[in-house]
């Protein structure tokens, strides 16, 4: 799901939008108007978690992951986060 159709997803974080790109080799990149970063990710379908290991910045986990209607919904630090598939 994450890497399909080019692997690009948009996240609206209120004051800015970020674009995440997921690659088949378990790596990802993210950029917005202020910053960019890269790292590794792993998707645990059974436990509904995506773990992001951002190079030099640490790890964060998206929990309660659900894919529906071209969106991935989940929680990061108890805050709802929605990844929307870029077209």
C-alpha positions as CSV (number, residue, x, y, z in Angstrom):
1,X,0.0,0.0,0.0
2,X,2.7,2.5,1.0
3,X,4.8,2.2,-2.1
4,X,2.0,1.8,-4.7
5,X,1.7,4.3,-7.6
6,X,5.0,6.1,-6.8
7,X,4.7,5.9,-3.0
8,X,3.8,9.6,-2.5
9,X,1.5,10.6,0.4
10,X,0.6,14.1,1.7
11,X,0.1,14.9,5.4
12,X,-1.7,18.1,6.4
13,X,-0.1,19.2,9.7
14,X,-2.2,22.4,10.2
15,X,0.4,25.1,9.5
16,X,2.2,23.1,6.8
17,X,1.8,20.1,4.5
18,X,4.4,17.4,4.2
19,X,5.0,15.0,1.4
20,X,6.2,11.5,2.3
21,X,7.7,9.2,-0.3
22,X,8.0,5.5,0.5
23,X,10.4,3.2,-1.3
24,X,10.4,-0.6,-1.7
25,X,13.7,-1.0,0.1
26,X,12.2,0.2,3.4
27,X,13.4,3.8,3.2
28,X,11.4,7.0,3.1
29,X,11.9,10.7,2.6
30,X,9.8,13.6,3.8
31,X,9.8,17.2,2.9
32,X,7.7,20.3,3.5
33,X,8.3,24.1,3.0
34,X,10.7,24.3,5.9
35,X,12.6,21.0,6.1
36,X,13.4,17.7,4.7
37,X,14.5,14.4,6.2
38,X,14.9,10.7,5.4
39,X,15.1,7.4,7.1
40,X,13.8,3.9,7.3
41,X,10.3,2.6,7.9
42,X,8.6,-0.7,8.8
43,X,5.0,-1.6,8.5
44,X,3.6,-4.1,11.0
45,X,0.3,-5.0,9.5
46,X,-0.7,-7.4,12.2
47,X,-0.3,-4.8,15.0
48,X,-1.4,-1.9,12.8
49,X,1.8,0.1,13.3
50,X,4.2,2.0,11.1
51,X,7.6,2.7,12.7
52,X,9.6,5.6,11.3
53,X,13.3,5.9,12.1
54,X,14.4,9.4,11.0
55,X,18.1,9.7,10.4
56,X,19.7,11.7,13.2
57,X,16.3,12.6,14.7
58,X,15.0,9.5,16.4
59,X,12.0,7.2,16.0
60,X,8.3,7.7,16.1
61,X,5.4,5.3,15.7
62,X,2.1,5.6,14.0
63,X,-0.4,3.4,15.7
64,X,-4.0,2.2,15.0
65,X,-3.1,2.3,11.3
66,X,-6.1,1.8,8.9
67,X,-6.2,2.1,5.1
68,X,-9.5,3.2,3.6
69,X,-10.5,5.2,0.5
70,X,-7.0,6.2,-0.5
71,X,-6.1,7.4,3.0
72,X,-4.1,6.0,5.9
73,X,-5.4,7.0,9.3
74,X,-3.5,6.5,12.5
75,X,-2.2,8.2,15.7
76,X,1.2,9.6,16.4
77,X,1.7,10.6,20.0
78,X,-2.1,10.3,20.5
79,X,-2.7,12.8,17.8
80,X,-4.7,11.7,14.7
81,X,-2.7,11.8,11.5
82,X,-4.0,11.2,8.0
83,X,-1.8,10.3,5.0
84,X,-3.6,11.1,1.8
85,X,-2.5,9.4,-1.4
86,X,-1.0,11.9,-3.9
87,X,-2.5,11.6,-7.4
